[in-house]
Amino acid sequence: MKNNFLIKDYTITTQRLTMRLLNENDRDVTFALRSDERVLRNTGVKPCQKIEEADAWINRIKDDMENEECLVWTGFITSNMHPILSICFWNYSENKRTAELGYTLLPDYWGQGYISEAIDAVVKFGFEHCEFVEIFAYPRTENIASCRVLEKAAFKLIEKKVTESYDGNFLTSVYRKTL
């Protein structure tokens, strides 16, 4: 089994997006995504209050990527290189054959198909280059748009469960896509 987790500058492109691995230049979009309560209400992540919190998160993620614990991309609209999203694999199984998919998108771009494009391309990368055999996603059940995006990407709903968060418990839909 090959594990190509340490690809330092892997860029994924779609029809409208360019995605490259997260770096320190992504502080503004990271802060925007991690401080917007409209985005975070569906994640269970506590909002950042200061940009320095985004810097600290980026540094932690860079360390995690070097330790093969995750891959995090920042996504840009190719035509103007405006950053709009973050998408990642994390929470790997011990043998690194399964991973969790996570994603966030700036609200101004919701409903325009960007996250569908990103998911399709990143999932393809996960199966082809990381050799995952299963990829899971755990949207809040009430986040119907996210559930629809996953179903459009051929993820199957396998169960619903209660998940704990800093802001209380919520119902999560567990989706799985297999190779």
Rosetta blueprint (number, residue, H / E / L):
1 M L
2 K L
3 N L
4 N L
5 F L
6 L L
7 I L
8 K L
9 D L
10 Y L
11 T E
12 I E
13 T E
14 T L
15 Q L
16 R L
17 L E
18 T E
19 M E
20 R E
21 L E
22 L L
23 N L
24 E H
25 N H
26 D H
27 R H
28 D H
29 V H
30 T H
31 F H
32 A H
33 L H
34 R H
35 S H
36 D L
37 E H
38 R H
39 V H
40 L H
41 R L
42 N L
43 T L
44 G L
45 V L
46 K L
47 P L
48 C L
49 Q L
50 K L
51 I H
52 E H
53 E H
54 A H
55 D H
56 A H
57 W H
58 I H
59 N H
60 R H
61 I H
62 K H
63 D H
64 D H
65 M H
66 E H
67 N L
68 E L
69 E L
70 C L
71 L E
72 V E
73 W E
74 T E
75 G E
76 F E
77 I E
78 T L
79 S L
80 N L
81 M L
82 H E
83 P E
84 I E
85 L E
86 S E
87 I E
88 C E
89 F E
90 W E
91 N L
92 Y L
93 S L
94 E L
95 N L
96 K L
97 R L
98 T E
99 A E
100 E E
101 L E
102 G E
103 Y E
104 T E
105 L E
106 L L
107 P H
108 D H
109 Y H
110 W L
111 G L
112 Q L
113 G L
114 Y H
115 I H
116 S H
117 E H
118 A H
119 I H
120 D H
121 A H
122 V H
123 V H
124 K H
125 F H
126 G H
127 F H
128 E H
129 H L
130 C L
131 E L
132 F L
133 V L
134 E E
135 I E
136 F E
137 A E
138 Y L
139 P L
140 R E
141 T L
142 E L
143 N L
144 I H
145 A H
146 S H
147 C H
148 R H
149 V H
150 L H
151 E H
152 K H
153 A L
154 A L
155 F L
156 K E
157 L E
158 I E
159 E E
160 K E
161 K E
162 V E
163 T E
164 E E
165 S E
166 Y L
167 D L
168 G E
169 N E
170 F E
171 L E
172 T E
173 S E
174 V E
175 Y E
176 R E
177 K E
178 T E
179 L L
